[in-house]
């Protein structure tokens, strides 16, 4: 039976849609993956790394762990490595997302300031953040000639059988 809990839908859809974008990047030449655009974080590669980095930081916050260093500054990665990093980040995020009540307040320190968010706010932020950047990546994919574009909407996820 398809999930009906909006939180579970957000997490499953986020994983599926980003994986679809990465699958569409697999056959691209190095130059296409690193082509500069005036959107997102500038390239398909860098936007993907940013999405994964955000998932990791917010999973650390949800899990009430020491926040790991950002992965943005690492060398350029191959798509297969990005797929593996994304799978790990998505699994971790799903595991910690519902490890406490949605109204639980959690703190995150950033650049010397401590912020307080509810667990629900963090889940909504990290999944809509991914959607925002996937829209940019779809446009980048269109510009490098990918056709058809990969499915990425919640409706397409539902029609695909609500994959995990």
C-alpha positions as a printed Julia matrix, in Angstrom:
164×3 Matrix{Float64}:
  0.0    0.0     0.0
  1.36   3.47   -0.85
  2.48   5.6     2.08
  0.03   8.19    3.38
  2.23   9.9     5.97
  3.42  13.18    4.38
  6.8   12.92    6.11
  7.46   9.47    4.67
  6.32  10.66    1.24
  8.67  13.67    1.37
 11.66  11.51    2.3
 10.96   8.72   -0.2
 10.22  11.14   -3.03
 13.36  13.18   -2.29
 15.55  10.07   -2.49
 13.87   8.8    -5.68
 13.91  12.12   -7.53
 17.55  12.89   -6.77
 18.54   9.35   -7.76
 16.7    9.85  -11.09
 18.62  13.06  -11.74
 21.89  11.28  -10.96
 20.96   8.41  -13.28
 20.4   10.96  -16.05
 23.89  12.37  -15.35
 25.59   8.95  -15.66
 26.1    9.0   -19.47
 27.23  12.64  -19.58
 30.75  13.58  -20.58
 32.98  15.18  -17.94
 32.6   18.54  -19.7
 28.8   18.33  -19.52
 28.8   17.43  -15.83
 31.05  20.42  -15.12
 29.59  22.89  -17.63
 29.02  26.27  -15.97
 25.49  27.65  -15.74
 24.12  30.82  -14.19
 21.88  28.83  -11.85
 22.1   26.52   -8.89
 25.64  26.04   -7.66
 26.93  26.5   -11.2
 27.3   22.93  -12.48
 25.44  19.64  -12.3
 28.31  18.23  -10.23
 28.49  21.1    -7.76
 24.72  21.31   -7.33
 24.58  17.58   -6.6
 27.4   17.87   -4.05
 25.55  20.77   -2.41
 22.31  18.76   -2.13
 24.14  15.8    -0.6
 26.11  18.03    1.75
 22.92  19.65    3.02
 21.31  16.24    3.56
 24.31  15.17    5.66
 24.37  18.34    7.79
 20.65  18.19    8.5
 20.79  14.45    9.23
 23.49  15.2    11.79
 21.23  17.84   13.33
 18.25  15.47   13.4
 20.43  12.75   14.9
 21.79  15.22   17.47
 25.34  14.41   16.41
 28.44  16.46   15.77
 27.98  18.01   12.33
 30.36  16.53    9.77
 32.41  18.84    7.56
 30.82  20.0     4.33
 31.78  17.92    1.29
 31.67  20.87   -1.14
 35.41  21.41   -1.09
 36.42  17.88   -2.03
 37.72  17.13   -5.53
 35.44  16.55   -8.47
 33.72  13.2    -8.2
 32.45  10.74  -10.77
 28.7   10.2   -10.98
 29.04   6.7    -9.47
 30.66   8.23   -6.39
 27.89  10.84   -6.15
 25.29   8.06   -6.4
 26.95   6.22   -3.5
 27.25   9.39   -1.38
 23.61  10.23   -2.08
 22.4    6.72   -1.17
 24.3    6.91    2.11
 22.98  10.41    2.9
 19.37   9.51    2.02
 19.49   6.34    4.13
 20.94   8.26    7.07
 18.4   11.08    6.72
 15.46   8.64    6.66
 16.84   6.77    9.68
 17.14   9.87   11.89
 14.2   11.91   10.56
 11.59  10.14   12.64
 13.83   9.23   15.58
 11.88  11.68   17.72
  8.57  13.55   17.71
  8.02  16.03   14.88
  7.49  18.87   17.35
 10.83  18.21   19.08
 13.08  21.28   19.15
 16.63  20.74   17.91
 19.54  23.13   17.84
 22.11  23.74   15.14
 25.1   26.03   15.41
 26.19  27.78   12.26
 28.9   30.42   12.03
 28.75  31.09   15.77
 24.97  31.44   16.01
 22.73  28.77   17.52
 19.41  28.22   15.76
 16.45  26.21   17.05
 14.13  24.32   14.7
 11.5   21.65   15.1
 12.2   18.23   13.63
  9.28  18.83   11.21
 10.78  22.11    9.99
 14.13  20.45    9.3
 12.5   17.61    7.33
 10.45  20.09    5.29
 13.51  22.25    4.67
 15.89  19.52    3.55
 13.36  17.94    1.19
 12.16  21.2    -0.37
 15.78  22.36   -0.61
 16.49  19.26   -2.69
 13.45  19.95   -4.88
 14.56  23.53   -5.46
 17.98  22.45   -6.68
 16.63  19.5    -8.7
 14.53  21.97  -10.69
 17.74  23.84  -11.52
 19.43  20.57  -12.45
 16.56  19.63  -14.78
 17.15  22.9   -16.61
 20.9   22.2   -16.77
 20.19  18.7   -18.13
 17.92  20.23  -20.78
 20.73  22.59  -21.8
 23.21  19.71  -22.24
 20.73  17.86  -24.45
 19.19  15.26  -22.15
 15.82  14.24  -23.58
 13.57  13.05  -22.12
 14.26  14.58  -18.76
 14.07  12.19  -15.81
 10.85  11.97  -13.82
 11.06  14.0   -10.63
  7.64  15.14   -9.41
  5.68  13.64   -6.52
  2.94  12.63   -8.98
  5.51  10.82  -11.14
  6.87   9.14   -7.99
  3.34   7.99   -7.14
  2.71   6.72  -10.68
  6.02   4.81  -10.48
  4.63   2.88   -7.51
  6.01   5.01   -4.68
  9.54   3.57   -4.72
 11.65   3.82   -1.58
